[in-house]
Amino acid sequence: MKPNIKWWKNSVINRRAWTWEDANNQQHNGHWWQHAVIYQIYPRSFQDTTGNGVGDLDGIIARMGYIASLGVDAIWLCPIFESPMEDMGYDITDMRDIDPMFGDIEDFDRLLNIAHSFGIKVLIDGVWNHTSDKHPWFVESRKNRDNPKADWYVWADAKPDGSPPNNWLSAFMGKSAWEWDEVRQQYYFYNFLASQPELNWHNPEVVDAILKRAEFWLERGIDGFRLDAVNFYVHDKHLRDNPVRPENGVFPDGVDRDNPMVEHMFQYNFCRPENLEAIDPIRELCDRYGDAVTLGEITLCEDSVALSGEYVTGENRLHLAYNSALMAEEPMSANLMRETMQRVLQHFSEGGQCWMVGNHDYGRLRSRWTGVDAEGQPYPDKFYYAIAALLLSLPGALCLYQGDELGLSEAKIPKDIPEDKIQDPFGQALYPTVPGRDGSRTPMPWEANRPNAGFSNSEDPWLPIPKKHLAQAVDRQNADPNSLLNTWRKLLHWRKQQPALIAGNFRLIDTPEPVLGFVREYAEQSLLCLFNLSGEPVEYDLSVHDEYIPETSLGFDGKIWQDVLKLPEYGVFFANLQL
């Protein structure tokens, strides 16, 4: 059957009129996703229209004008599917239906059509590594050992002493990743919650069922999937023990060192080499639907940059992947960014990098890089203006998490969220050792003087809104042309008009610490990008560039005197260079 490709997905009409060459001098045609800014929406916390304290699809529709005003290319919706919500929707019972908490399938179709009318593409979460234990597949699978779905999940016998089959640990619970089932008299495997049994990706029937559910949404007209935990799909068939992490071993990037799972190397329960082959049919399916994109979450691994690079290398792999590249637990510096860029360029020679700083799992941008500078002082507001400019100048795509454009900080427990209000099962299991993820999931503050900041009419929203967020509410920042929100808007719309930022090569240039400098080049534009990543003013000699025309429309305040650029603390400078 020929897929029903909508007019806005026509790959010939929609393809950018540009090409680029990878490290192997192979030429590629440009696609929207290669440079997209994707706005991540956590529907529970975006806008409530029913008064039940939880955001919904109608709320996203109601705020579509705001989303369009940002200048983003696409939105990514965290799970909206039928679920008992034990992991806030990442425990699904029906991958082809909307949970009544958010609305229904007609609401989703309306949202999709309205987003497309704004020129905004829509990605949904593909949660295909596991299901809820209440999913009909698992209900059947656990009945006995010889039913039609007996092998759809990962089951194993106990050891002779009755203990779990091996030493694998749950990423969430800090204990064995095996749960005993009295009915089957076997253990089943889970990587996150015991209520999220792992699907058996070694079974082709499972893969076929997943692809059918993906096709259901592609037929409805979505523009792609963000693939949750995509490096977790395949487990070691032999169920070998994970090696114990050496005491002097390297810690995996982006993982809290207090998480018990880091006791072991991430080798056998996930991050398997054969997992790469498992994604081939997903890419093949999406390629049949015009420019539908696959964006993979590749975190919780020993080296997320190196591994995610493998996931986007080759035309049968993912289109984009995000990783822990910018999640270093050290203060921001030019040297840190140079090393990060060198690693990313090494492992993403064919493109495919999607930058991620904050999201619903890994905290907010405002809390990144330890939240303090090298002297231990909190970063000033100017720092976050500079980081917005930096992120939007890097090659590749970017995921911008809702509220990060406002500069929201993470809510703290118990100061902002009382201990008895913790909703995240990860937080409930490990608090106070690991605080969980509620801190970055609090509702959007829309109007500072409205109840619940305009998010909901409920007396008790699902998570409280920190009082400190009210000063950063959308209505407050809308009225200030120099607010962080309006700076993000200005930069995002400006970026769309810069060929060098949309399609350009990236070249680091020699700059003294603390200045980070690089040039983006494409066609007739060569754009110099300079960032002072320190709290002290610095100077930079512009005479090394034959001719330059400063970009003055963005409001950054560098001064030039006789070819010497004076950059204030956390200053930003853009200039077009002579080709």
BELTARA-V977677 format. One line per field, one symbol per residue. ss: DSSP state (~ for helix, > for strand, _ for the rest). psi: psi as a letter, one per 30 degrees, with the letter a starting at -180 (. if undefined). burial: # if it has 24 or more other C-alpha atoms within 12 Angstrom, else .. A space follows every 10 residues. Layout:
ss = ???
psi = ???
burial = ???
This chain:
ss = ______~~~_ ~~~~____>> >_____>>>_ _~~~~_>>>> >_~~~_____ ______~~~~ ~~_~~~~~~~ ___>>>>___ >>>_______ _>>>>>>>__ ____~~~~~~ ~~~~~~~___ >>>>>>___> _____~~~~~ ~_________ __>_>>____ ________>_ _____>_>>> >____>>>>_ _______>>_ ___~~~~~~~ ~~~~~~~~~~ ___>>>>__~ ~~________ ___>______ _________~ ~~~>______ ____~~~~_~ ~~~~~~~___ __>>>>>___ ___~~~~~~~ ~________> >>________ ___~~~~~~~ ~~~~~~~___ __>>>>__>_ __>_~~~_~~ ~>_____>__ ~~~~~~~~~~ ~_____>>>> >__~~~____ ________~~ ~___~~~~~~ _______~~~ __________ ~~~~______ ______~~~~ ~~_~~~~~__ ___~~~~~~~ ~~~~~___~~ ~~~_>>>>__ ____>>>>>> >>__>>>>>> >>_____>>> >~~~___>>> ________>> >__>>>>___ _>>>>>>__
psi = kkkikleffj feefkkhlll kafggkkkkk leffgkjjjk kjeegdkkff gggklleeee efgeeeeefe glflkkklkg lkkfhfhhfg jkfjfglkkf efbaeeeeee eeeeeeffgk lkklkjigfl alfgkeeeee efeagglfge gfljklllle gfllfagkkk fefgakgkkk jeefhlklkk fdlfgikklj ffjfeeeeee eeeeeeeeff glgakkjkhf gfeklkffhk kkkkkkeglk kkkgkkffkf ffflkieefa hkefeefffe feeeeeffhb hklkjkjiah lejfeeeeee fgjkfgalel klageggkil kkleeeeeee eeeeeefhfg afkjkkekaf egalefglhf flafggkkkl eeefeeeeee efflkalkkj kkffffgklk klkgeejlef gkfkeeeeef kgekfagffg gllkjejegl kgggelfkfi leklkkeffe fgleeeeefj fgleefeeee eeeeefgjee fegllkjklj kkkgkkklkk kkcgkjjkjk kjhlgkkllk jfffkekkjk jgffgkhkkk jhgjkjklkh lkkkkklk.
burial = ....#..##. #........# .#.......# ########## #########. #.######## #.##.##### ########## ########## ########## ###.#.#### ######.### ########## #####.###. ##......## #######... ...####### ########## #..#.##### ########## ##...##.## #.######## ########## ######..#. ##........ ######..## ########## ##..###### ########## ########## ########## ####..#### #########. ########.# #.###.#### ########## #########. #.#.....#. ########## ########## ########## ###..##... ########## #..####### ########.. .#####.... #######.## ########.. ..######## ######.### ########.. #.######## ##..###### #####..### .#.....#.# #..######. ....###### #######..
